[in-house]
Amino acid sequence: MNNLAIHSIHLPTISLTPKLSLEVQPGVIHLCGSNGSGKTSYLKACAGLLPYDGDCVIQGASLRKDPVAYKLQLGYCPDQYEFLENITAQQYLEFVSHAYGLSGDVSRVADDSIELGFQPFWKTRVSALSYGNRKKLLLLASRLNSPWLGPWK
């Protein structure tokens, strides 16, 4: 079972969104639609951040029945965020790593950090990072748990 299955997702708080059902296989995924069509809302619902009807399943883990197992398979990178400003990027990643139960191990994103050109900023305070580097830090944090579904593979 190597897929994400979305079963009749409907967003009751957003009146114009239709029910959505789909199955996603591993690989590059693009969600296309016009502005305001509900792309971000569906993604937020699949991350458990918006109320929804239906269910989402990743690798057999249901968001409704086992949200912890489901979310451990998901790497979500929000478009709006808040950081602890007075810690370094590495400390932020360690904090997120602990939240995933990974004992502060951030070595799993070292290669991603090099690929993104972020490695020189590990010891930089979050408050001193540019907007672009803050987004890179979010990408790295979303990859810490080695999710099945995330920003990139």
C-alpha positions in Angstrom: 0.0 0.0 0.0 2.1 2.9 -1.3 -0.4 5.7 -1.7 -2.4 8.5 -0.3 -6.1 8.0 -0.6 -8.6 10.7 -0.2 -12.2 9.5 0.3 -15.0 12.0 -0.4 -13.3 14.9 1.3 -15.7 17.8 1.7 -15.0 21.1 3.5 -18.3 22.0 5.2 -17.0 25.5 6.2 -16.2 26.4 2.6 -19.5 26.2 0.7 -18.3 26.1 -2.9 -15.8 23.2 -2.6 -17.0 19.9 -4.2 -16.4 16.5 -2.7 -12.9 15.3 -3.7 -11.8 11.7 -4.0 -8.4 10.6 -5.4 -5.5 8.3 -5.0 -1.9 9.5 -5.2 1.0 7.2 -6.0 4.6 8.0 -5.1 6.3 10.6 -7.4 5.9 14.2 -8.4 2.4 15.5 -7.6 0.9 18.8 -8.8 -2.4 20.2 -7.6 -3.6 22.7 -10.1 -6.6 25.0 -10.1 -7.5 28.7 -10.4 -7.1 31.1 -7.5 -9.7 30.5 -4.8 -10.6 27.0 -6.1 -9.7 25.3 -2.8 -6.2 23.8 -3.4 -4.7 25.1 -0.1 -7.9 24.3 1.8 -7.9 20.7 0.6 -4.2 20.4 1.6 -4.9 21.9 5.0 -7.8 19.4 5.5 -5.5 16.6 4.5 -3.1 17.8 7.1 -5.8 17.8 9.8 -5.8 21.6 10.0 -9.3 22.3 8.8 -12.6 20.6 9.6 -13.7 18.2 6.9 -16.1 15.3 6.0 -14.7 12.1 4.7 -11.2 10.6 5.4 -7.6 10.7 4.3 -5.4 7.7 4.4 -1.6 7.5 4.0 0.1 4.1 3.9 -3.0 2.6 5.5 -3.1 5.1 8.4 -6.4 7.0 8.6 -6.5 10.7 9.7 -9.8 10.0 11.4 -8.9 6.7 13.1 -5.2 7.1 13.8 -4.2 10.7 13.4 -0.8 10.3 15.0 0.3 7.5 12.7 -1.2 9.4 9.7 0.7 12.6 10.6 4.0 10.8 11.0 3.7 9.9 7.3 3.1 13.5 6.3 5.5 16.4 5.8 3.5 19.6 5.9 5.1 23.0 5.1 2.7 25.8 5.9 2.5 29.0 3.9 2.2 31.1 7.0 4.2 30.3 10.1 5.5 31.6 13.4 8.9 30.8 14.8 10.6 30.9 18.1 12.7 33.9 17.1 15.5 33.8 19.7 16.9 30.3 18.9 19.1 29.2 16.1 17.9 27.3 13.1 19.5 24.1 14.4 17.8 24.5 17.7 14.5 25.0 15.9 15.1 21.8 13.9 16.0 20.0 17.2 12.8 21.3 18.8 10.7 20.0 15.9 12.6 16.7 15.9 11.7 16.2 19.6 8.1 16.8 18.7 8.3 13.9 16.2 9.9 11.7 18.9 13.2 11.7 17.1 15.3 12.7 20.1 16.6 15.9 18.5 18.3 14.0 15.6 18.5 16.5 12.8 21.2 14.6 10.8 18.5 13.2 8.5 18.1 16.6 6.8 21.8 17.4 6.5 21.9 16.5 2.8 18.7 18.4 2.2 20.3 21.4 3.9 23.2 21.3 1.5 20.9 20.9 -1.5 19.0 24.0 -0.4 22.2 26.0 0.3 21.0 26.4 4.0 24.0 24.7 5.7 25.8 28.0 6.5 22.7 29.2 8.4 22.4 26.4 11.0 23.9 28.5 13.8 22.0 31.7 12.8 19.2 33.0 15.0 15.8 32.6 13.3 15.2 36.3 13.8 18.2 37.0 11.6 17.1 34.7 8.7 15.8 36.2 5.5 12.2 35.3 4.4 13.6 32.8 1.9 15.8 31.1 4.4 12.9 30.9 6.9 11.0 29.1 4.1 13.9 26.7 3.7 14.0 26.1 7.4 10.3 25.2 7.2 11.0 22.8 4.3 13.8 21.1 6.4 11.5 20.8 9.4 8.8 19.2 7.3 11.4 16.6 6.2 12.6 15.6 9.6 10.3 12.6 10.0 11.2 11.3 6.5 7.5 11.5 5.5 6.0 9.4 2.8 4.2 12.5 1.5 6.0 15.8 1.7 7.4 18.8 -0.1 9.9 16.8 -2.2 11.5 13.4 -2.4 
